[in-house]
Each structure stands twice: as structure tokens, then as C-alpha cells.
Amino acid sequence: MTAISAPQTVQPPLLSARRRWTVLAVCCLSMFLVGLDTTIVNVALPAVGQGLGIGTRSLEWTVDAYTLVLASLLISSGALADRLGRRRVFRCGLAVFGAASLLCALAPSAGVLVGARAVQGVGASMLSPVALAIVVNAMPDPRERAQAIGVWASVFGLSMAAGPVTGGALVAAFGWRSVFWINAPVIVAALVLSAVFVPESRAARGGRRLDLPGQALLTVVIGVTVAVLIEGPRIGWISPAALAAYLVIALATAGFVRVETRRREPLMDLRLFRRPAFSSAVLGAVAVFVALNVTLLLNTLYLQHSRGWTPLAAGIATLPMALGATVCAPLSGLLVGRAGPRLPLLLAGGFLTVGGLCLVGLDQHTGLPLLLSAYALIGAGFGFANAPITNTAVSGLPPARAGVAGAITSTARQLGSALGIAIAGGLAAGTSTAGLAHASRPGWITVAACGLLLLLVAHASRPPEDTR
């Protein structure tokens, strides 16, 4: 991907307004599925652990196997879609995701479940950036595109925040395997609707080539980093295994930088990070999803283990978070379209910071009003953050690289998700139920710190017109 000589995109004929928004709806359906599966499993983790006889660390891998593979393959999937056709890759991703979901639902052991979750991540990597590229290319008008991204962010925020509620209801009614069965009807609907309404589009002259060395090195960097965070409490942070992992991360990172700066068509053009707006959007995406996933996992373990709540009750407790995200995301899209990304980013940072600080003093007897208020603040911060981050990142790259643009931001989000799960799981691993509230306090400080980081990102952001 280069910022200087990007090939043009082969566009379908200009679509009617009704057809454009129908395309958005179909793509949002797939985005809802990806977001839902990122968080729906969280509230089911205690039930999964009981059903398969596994502990906290294995449960972390159940979540992170999905997000790690998803984060590692997003950019290549975006490039593959630009080359082979976005609708084709999108539908292939739906099929892979659906098959893997069925395998998750039937998994007889933790190993099979983790493996199936990884395959789910392969399918999901073909959905998120590709669907965003389809939307961007279907809506050439910048103002309409900003509104569409606001809707997109709203659906994504709703899916992420609604996951625990949906998961809690399904676990209570049908058991933990139902959180995977629920994907089947959504997959079927998305396959039918995409065949009817979504036009094909791709980059001219075949798009850019896949960067296999860069892909392999990026996978190593992300995978080993998260593996160390998950396994660090068990193996020791300065054990020989941990030190070897640090060396692998350093060498793979250096190798990735070297490969990407020398390739004609790199997986990731590192020169793009010299643009403050683009680099701040990527950093902000990581921070937002670290905060969200720390919140979701600590909430699940605290309410179900320390306070003895049922999965359904723990899921319902996150309703204020879902409401905050749902209300604030479309408002954020409107603000981005009218005034640029800075104001919604400031609001996002403020809400996340205050929400995290509300829970720093968490104990076993913390009142429900404080818990619900904190969750609502964090949900509002999450809702306000996604539209300006997505719009800034997409606007900072050539339109012909829309698949890669969406993939970079999505990679940052999933990396943040994986890091958040690893951080929260590390705090909870080996901790008694009585001590879990106290052990989780560094996690809430992390959430507040992510909010402060967003405030800094807001000062580095510029309206989309300035980034083109």
C-alpha cells in the first residue's frame, strides 16, 4: 500500500439513494455479527469454564484466539478484497465464519473450541474491513459517507455493548453453546442479501500484491505480545521463556519495519504514520478497545464470581453501557460530519476517564447505582469514539485503498481487544473471589488512562478535509 501511487478503484455505476443505504444495512449486519462475537462470549466464560473444565487462562485464549487471528489478517484481507473483488471476499468470509461458529457450538474440548475460534477470526477478517470498503465505495459523497460511517459506528458500538446482554440471556435459556448457534440465521440472511443488493467492486489493474513476509512478521509480533501478557503471570515476567519471548517480539518488530520499508507494495506503508491524524486515529482505536474489553471481562468475573450473579443478571447490568453506545454513536457521526472529529473525541475521552475513575475503589459491596453509572459513562465514551476514529483513518488514505484503510483501523481495534482481555485476565488469574474486586483496580485505572489518551488524540486530530 502506498500513499503516493495508489491505483484507481473500479466503481460500479452510481447507485440510487435507496440502494446505497440498503448496501449499508447489509454490511452493518455483518459488522454486527463480528462485533457481537467479540464480546458475546465474555459473559458466557464462567459457564464455558464449568462445562469444559478449564480455568481463567484457557478462557482468555477462548476470547483472544478470535481477536488475535482477526487482528493479524485484517490488512491482508482488505488487500485481497481490493484485488479479487470485495463482494466475493465478503461472502467467502461469511461462509467461513458460519462454518467455524457451528464447530464452536459442537466443540467437545477446550482445544477444539480455541481452534474453532481462531477459524472464526479468519472469516471475520474478511468481513470487517471489506464491508467498510463496500460502504465507502458505494457512497462517493463525503458528507453522506460521514453519515454512513456514523451509522456504521453506531451498529458496531451496539453489537459490542449488546454482546454481554445477549450472551447472558442465551446462556440462561439454552446454555453456553447457544452463543455460537445464534450466528447461523444471521449468516444465512447476510449471504442472501449480499447476493441480491451488494455490487462488486475492486481496485483497477488487479490491486496490490499480498505481502506474505510482512503478514508473517505482523502475526508473530501481535501473537507473541498477547501470549506473553496472558501467560506472564504463570511463567513469570523475567523467566527464561518470557525473556525469549521479548527477544522474539523485538526481532520480529525490527524485521517487520525493515521488510515494509523495502517492499514496493508493503502490507503497511509505515510512512502513513508520519501523518498525525492517521497515527492518532490508530492509537485511539487501540485505547478505546483496551478500555472496552477490560471493562467487559472484569465486569463478567466480578459480578459472577465475587457477587454470585447469574450470567443473565451480569449481562443485564451492562444495558447502560449498550444504551450509552447506541445513543452516542450516531450523535458522534453527526458531529463529525458537521464539525470534524475533535469534539466527539474530547467527549469520548472525558466519559471514559470519569467512568474508569468511578470504579477504582470497587469492592464487594459497591452500590448498584455507581456500577450502572460507570458502565453508562464508559458506553457513552465508546459510542462517541468510533465515528471520529474511523472517519479520520479512512479520510487519511486514498479512496482506492478503502479496504486497507478500514483494515488498519480494524486491526488496531482488535489488537486493543486482545490486549484488554490479556490485561484483565492477568489481573484476575489466580485471584480468589473475595480478592477479585481489589485485584481489578489497576484495570479501572487502565480504563481511565485510555480516556486520558483519547483526550490527547483529540488535540492531534483534524477535520477530514485537512487529511486528504
C-alpha positions in Angstrom: 0.0 0.0 0.0 1.4 3.3 -0.9 0.1 6.8 -0.3 1.6 8.2 -3.5 0.7 6.0 -6.4 -2.5 4.2 -5.4 -4.3 2.6 -8.3 -7.8 3.7 -9.1 -10.8 1.7 -7.9 -13.1 0.1 -10.4 -16.5 1.5 -9.4 -20.0 0.1 -10.1 -22.5 2.5 -11.7 -23.7 5.2 -9.3 -26.4 3.7 -7.1 -29.7 5.2 -6.1 -30.0 6.6 -2.5 -32.2 3.7 -1.5 -29.8 1.1 -2.9 -26.8 2.8 -1.2 -28.5 2.7 2.2 -29.6 -0.9 1.6 -25.9 -1.8 0.9 -25.1 -0.1 4.2 -27.7 -2.1 6.0 -26.4 -5.4 4.6 -22.8 -4.5 5.5 -23.9 -3.4 9.0 -25.5 -6.8 9.5 -22.1 -8.5 9.0 -20.4 -5.8 11.2 -23.0 -6.5 14.0 -22.1 -10.2 13.8 -18.3 -9.5 14.1 -18.8 -7.1 17.0 -21.2 -9.4 18.7 -18.9 -12.3 18.6 -16.1 -10.2 20.0 -18.0 -9.7 23.3 -20.9 -12.2 23.5 -18.5 -14.9 24.7 -17.4 -12.8 27.7 -20.5 -13.3 29.8 -20.5 -17.0 28.9 -16.9 -17.6 30.1 -17.8 -18.9 33.5 -20.3 -21.4 32.0 -17.8 -22.4 29.4 -15.2 -23.0 32.1 -17.6 -25.2 34.1 -18.8 -27.1 31.0 -15.3 -27.9 29.7 -13.4 -27.9 33.0 -10.9 -25.1 32.2 -9.6 -22.2 34.2 -9.2 -18.4 33.6 -6.1 -18.6 31.4 -7.7 -21.1 29.0 -10.8 -18.9 28.9 -8.6 -15.9 27.9 -7.4 -17.9 24.9 -11.0 -18.7 24.0 -11.6 -15.0 23.5 -8.1 -14.0 22.2 -7.8 -16.8 19.7 -10.5 -15.0 17.8 -9.2 -11.5 18.2 -5.5 -12.4 17.5 -6.3 -14.1 14.2 -8.7 -11.3 13.3 -6.1 -8.6 14.1 -3.3 -10.4 12.2 -5.2 -11.0 9.0 -7.3 -7.8 8.6 -4.9 -5.9 6.4 -4.2 -8.8 4.1 -7.9 -9.5 3.8 -8.5 -5.9 2.8 -5.8 -6.1 0.1 -7.2 -9.4 -1.1 -10.6 -7.9 -1.4 -9.2 -4.9 -3.4 -7.6 -7.5 -5.7 -10.2 -10.3 -6.1 -13.4 -8.4 -5.5 -14.9 -7.1 -2.3 -18.3 -8.8 -2.5 -16.6 -12.1 -3.4 -14.2 -12.0 -0.4 -17.1 -10.7 1.8 -19.3 -13.7 1.0 -16.4 -16.1 1.5 -15.8 -14.6 4.9 -19.5 -15.1 5.8 -19.2 -18.8 4.9 -16.0 -19.4 6.8 -17.4 -17.6 9.8 -20.6 -19.6 9.8 -18.9 -22.9 9.5 -16.5 -22.1 12.4 -19.4 -20.9 14.5 -21.0 -24.4 14.1 -17.8 -26.0 15.1 -17.6 -23.8 18.2 -21.1 -24.8 19.2 -20.2 -28.5 18.9 -16.7 -28.3 20.4 -16.1 -31.3 22.8 -13.0 -29.8 24.4 -11.2 -26.5 25.1 -8.6 -27.2 22.4 -11.2 -27.6 19.7 -13.1 -24.5 20.9 -9.9 -22.4 20.8 -9.1 -23.7 17.3 -12.6 -23.1 16.0 -12.5 -19.6 17.5 -9.3 -19.0 15.5 -11.0 -20.1 12.3 -13.8 -17.7 13.2 -11.2 -15.0 13.3 -10.2 -15.9 9.7 -13.7 -15.5 8.5 -14.3 -12.3 10.5 -11.1 -10.8 8.9 -12.8 -10.9 5.5 -15.9 -9.1 6.9 -15.0 -6.0 8.8 -12.6 -4.1 6.5 -14.2 -5.4 3.3 -17.7 -4.3 4.4 -16.4 -0.9 5.3 -14.7 -0.6 1.8 -18.0 -1.6 0.2 -19.8 1.2 2.0 -17.1 3.8 1.3 -17.1 3.0 -2.4 -20.9 2.9 -2.6 -21.1 6.4 -1.2 -18.8 8.8 -3.0 -20.3 12.0 -1.4 -18.1 12.9 1.6 -21.0 14.2 3.7 -23.2 11.1 3.1 -20.2 8.9 3.7 -19.6 10.6 7.1 -23.3 10.0 8.0 -23.0 6.3 6.8 -19.8 5.9 8.9 -21.8 7.3 11.9 -24.5 4.6 11.4 -21.7 2.0 10.9 -20.1 3.0 14.2 -23.5 3.0 15.9 -24.2 -0.6 14.8 -20.7 -1.7 15.7 -21.0 0.0 19.1 -24.4 -1.6 19.7 -23.1 -5.0 18.8 -20.1 -4.8 21.1 -22.0 -3.4 24.0 -25.1 -5.7 23.5 -22.9 -8.8 23.4 -23.0 -9.4 27.2 -26.7 -8.8 27.4 -27.4 -11.2 24.5 -24.9 -13.8 25.8 -26.4 -13.7 29.3 -29.9 -14.3 28.0 -28.8 -17.1 25.8 -26.7 -18.8 28.5 -29.6 -18.6 31.0 -32.1 -20.1 28.5 -30.1 -22.5 26.4 -26.6 -22.9 27.8 -23.2 -21.6 26.6 -23.2 -23.3 23.2 -26.1 -21.2 22.1 -23.9 -18.1 21.9 -22.4 -19.7 18.8 -25.6 -21.2 17.3 -27.2 -17.7 17.2 -24.8 -16.8 14.3 -26.4 -19.3 11.9 -29.6 -17.3 10.9 -27.6 -14.1 10.7 -25.1 -15.7 8.3 -27.8 -17.1 6.1 -29.6 -13.7 5.9 -26.4 -11.8 5.1 -25.4 -14.3 2.4 -28.8 -13.9 0.7 -29.0 -10.1 1.0 -25.4 -9.6 -0.2 -26.1 -11.7 -3.3 -29.1 -9.5 -4.2 -28.1 -6.0 -3.2 -24.3 -5.6 -2.9 -22.5 -4.6 -6.1 -19.0 -5.9 -6.8 -16.0 -3.5 -6.7 -12.2 -3.9 -6.8 -9.1 -2.0 -7.4 -8.0 -1.5 -11.1 -5.2 -3.5 -12.6 -5.6 -6.3 -10.1 -4.8 -4.3 -6.9 -1.7 -4.7 -5.0 0.2 -8.0 -4.3 0.0 -9.8 -1.0 2.9 -9.2 1.3 3.5 -12.6 2.8 6.7 -11.8 4.7 5.1 -8.7 6.2 2.0 -10.7 7.1 4.0 -13.4 8.8 6.1 -11.0 10.9 3.0 -9.0 11.9 1.3 -12.2 13.1 4.4 -13.0 15.2 4.5 -9.6 16.8 0.8 -9.5 17.7 0.6 -13.1 18.7 3.7 -13.3 20.9 2.9 -9.9 22.6 -0.5 -11.0 23.6 0.7 -14.5 24.6 3.2 -13.0 27.0 0.5 -10.9 28.6 -1.7 -13.9 29.0 1.0 -16.4 30.2 3.2 -13.9 32.0 1.6 -14.4 35.5 2.1 -18.1 35.2 5.6 -18.4 33.7 7.0 -15.3 35.4 7.8 -11.9 33.8 11.5 -12.4 33.9 11.6 -16.2 33.4 13.7 -17.6 30.5 10.6 -18.2 28.5 9.4 -14.7 28.9 12.8 -13.2 28.1 13.0 -15.3 25.0 9.5 -14.0 24.0 10.7 -10.4 24.5 13.6 -11.1 22.1 11.3 -12.6 19.5 9.0 -9.6 19.7 11.9 -7.2 19.3 13.4 -9.1 16.4 10.1 -9.6 14.6 9.3 -5.9 15.0 12.6 -4.9 13.6 12.2 -7.4 10.8 8.7 -6.0 10.0 9.9 -2.4 9.8 12.8 -3.5 7.6 10.6 -5.5 5.2 7.9 -2.9 5.0 10.3 -0.1 4.2 11.9 -2.0 1.4 8.9 -3.6 -0.4 7.3 -1.9 -3.3 3.8 -2.8 -2.1 4.1 -3.3 1.6 1.4 -4.7 3.9 1.5 -1.4 5.8 3.1 1.7 4.5 4.8 3.0 7.6 5.2 6.5 6.1 1.5 6.9 6.8 2.2 7.1 10.5 4.0 10.3 9.9 0.6 11.9 9.4 -0.6 13.0 12.9 -4.3 12.5 12.1 -3.8 8.9 10.8 -1.4 7.8 13.6 -3.6 9.3 16.3 -6.7 7.5 14.9 -4.9 4.2 15.1 -3.6 4.9 18.6 -7.1 6.0 19.6 -8.6 2.8 18.3 -6.3 0.7 20.4 -7.0 2.7 23.5 -10.8 2.6 23.1 -10.9 -1.2 22.7 -8.5 -1.8 25.5 -10.8 0.1 27.8 -13.9 -1.7 26.5 -12.6 -5.2 26.8 -11.0 -4.6 30.2 -14.4 -3.4 31.3 -16.4 -6.3 29.9 -14.1 -9.1 31.2 -13.6 -7.6 34.7 -17.4 -6.9 34.9 -18.2 -10.5 34.0 -15.7 -12.0 36.5 -16.6 -9.6 39.3 -20.3 -9.9 39.1 -20.5 -13.6 38.5 -17.6 -14.7 40.8 -17.4 -12.1 43.5 -21.1 -11.3 43.8 -22.6 -14.5 42.7 -24.8 -13.0 39.9 -26.2 -15.2 37.2 -25.0 -14.7 33.6 -28.3 -13.1 32.7 -28.1 -10.6 35.6 -24.4 -9.8 34.7 -25.4 -9.2 31.1 -28.4 -7.0 32.1 -26.0 -4.9 34.2 -24.3 -3.8 31.0 -27.5 -2.4 29.5 -26.5 1.2 30.4 -23.3 0.6 28.5 -25.2 -0.6 25.5 -27.6 2.3 25.8 -24.8 4.9 26.1 -23.0 3.4 23.0 -26.2 3.3 20.9 -27.3 6.8 21.7 -23.9 8.5 21.4 -22.6 6.8 18.3 -25.0 8.3 15.7 -24.7 11.7 17.5 -20.9 11.3 17.1 -21.4 10.7 13.4 -23.4 13.9 13.0 -20.8 15.9 15.0 -18.0 14.5 12.8 -19.9 15.4 9.6 -20.6 18.9 10.7 -17.6 20.0 12.9 -14.9 17.3 12.5 -13.6 14.7 14.9 -12.2 16.8 17.7 -15.4 17.4 19.8 -16.6 13.8 19.8 -13.1 12.6 20.7 -13.0 15.0 23.6 -16.4 13.8 24.8 -15.2 10.2 24.4 -12.1 10.8 26.4 -13.9 12.6 29.2 -16.6 9.9 29.6 -14.1 7.0 29.6 -11.8 8.8 32.1 -14.7 9.5 34.5 -16.2 6.0 34.1 -12.9 4.3 34.9 -12.3 6.5 37.9 -15.7 5.7 39.3 -14.7 2.1 39.7 -11.1 2.5 41.1 -12.5 2.0 44.6 -14.5 -1.1 43.7 -15.2 -3.6 46.4 -17.7 -6.5 47.1 -20.3 -4.1 48.4 -20.1 -1.3 45.8 -23.6 0.0 45.2 -25.6 -0.8 42.0 -26.2 2.9 41.1 -22.4 3.6 41.0 -21.8 0.5 38.9 -24.6 1.3 36.4 -23.5 4.9 36.2 -19.9 3.9 35.5 -21.0 1.5 32.8 -23.2 4.1 31.2 -20.3 6.6 31.1 -17.9 4.0 29.6 -20.6 3.1 27.0 -21.0 6.8 26.1 -17.3 7.2 25.7 -17.1 4.1 23.4 -20.0 5.4 21.3 -18.5 8.9 20.8 -15.1 7.4 19.9 -15.7 5.1 16.9 -17.1 7.5 14.3 -14.3 10.1 14.5 -11.6 7.4 14.7 -13.0 5.5 11.7 -13.7 8.7 9.6 -10.2 10.1 10.3 -8.4 6.9 9.3 -10.5 6.4 6.1 -10.2 10.0 5.1 -6.5 10.0 5.6 -5.9 7.4 2.9 -6.6 7.4 -0.9 -10.2 6.2 -1.7 -8.8 3.4 -3.8 -7.3 1.8 -0.7 -10.6 1.8 1.2 -10.2 -1.9 2.0 -6.8 -1.4 3.5 -7.9 1.8 5.3 -10.6 0.0 7.1 -8.3 -2.9 7.8 -5.7 -0.8 9.5 -8.2 0.7 11.9 -9.9 -2.6 12.5 -6.5 -4.2 13.2 -5.9 -1.5 15.8 -9.3 -2.2 17.3 -8.8 -6.0 17.5 -5.3 -5.5 18.9 -6.8 -3.4 21.6 -9.4 -6.1 22.3 -6.7 -8.7 22.6 -4.6 -6.6 24.9 -7.6 -5.6 27.0 -8.6 -9.3 27.5 -5.0 -10.2 28.4 -4.6 -7.3 30.9 -7.9 -8.1 32.6 -7.3 -11.8 32.6 -3.8 -11.3 34.0 -5.3 -9.3 36.9 -7.9 -11.9 37.7 -5.8 -15.1 37.2 -5.1 -16.9 40.4 -7.1 -14.4 42.4 -9.7 -15.6 45.0 -13.3 -14.5 44.5 -13.1 -12.4 47.7 -10.0 -10.6 46.4 -11.1 -10.1 42.8 -12.6 -6.6 43.4 -9.4 -5.3 44.8 -7.2 -7.0 42.2 -9.3 -5.4 39.4 -8.5 -1.8 40.5 -5.4 -1.5 38.2 -7.8 -2.4 35.4 -10.1 0.5 36.1 -7.0 2.8 36.3 -6.2 1.5 32.8 -9.6 2.4 31.5 -9.2 5.9 32.9 -5.7 6.2 31.3 -7.2 5.2 28.0 -9.7 8.0 28.3 -6.9 10.5 29.0 -5.0 9.2 25.9 -8.1 9.9 23.8 -8.0 13.5 25.1 -4.5 13.7 23.7 -5.6 12.1 20.4 -8.3 14.8 20.1 -5.7 17.5 20.1 -3.8 15.8 17.3 -6.9 15.3 15.2 -8.0 17.5 12.3 -11.2 17.7 10.3 -11.3 15.1 7.4 -10.8 17.9 4.8 -7.4 18.5 6.2 -6.2 15.0 6.0 -6.8 14.4 2.3 
